[in-house]
Amino acid sequence: GDSVTQMQGPVTLSERAFLTINCTYTATGYPSLFWYVQYPGEGPQLLLKAAKDDDKGSNKGFEATYRKETTSFHLEKDSVQESDSAVYFCALSDTVTGTARGVEHKL
């Protein structure tokens, strides 16, 4: 079935370092892809999304590009800050069934 896979474990970075959190997916057709962020003490909130190949989502300095060929939606940021410390979730939604699946990653 449809699924997403993220790199394992927490990431520790210095401020102003470049961030990449890998996310690959397995799905039939073109699922919608999402990144959610959960800051300490808060609920998850949508960070960015993309609906088709080559779509680029961007928000708060974060970017992710929908790559159908490599089935990837990697999250990137040029210069991370302490305030970016959070749990990041990659997720997909089947546009036919509306079923959502995801995994998390802590920064």
Salt bridges, closest charged atoms under 4 A:
ASP54 OD1 - ARG67 NH1 2.89
ASP55 OD1 - LYS52 NZ 3.19
GLU63 OE1 - LYS56 NZ 3.58
ASP84 OD2 - LYS77 NZ 2.82
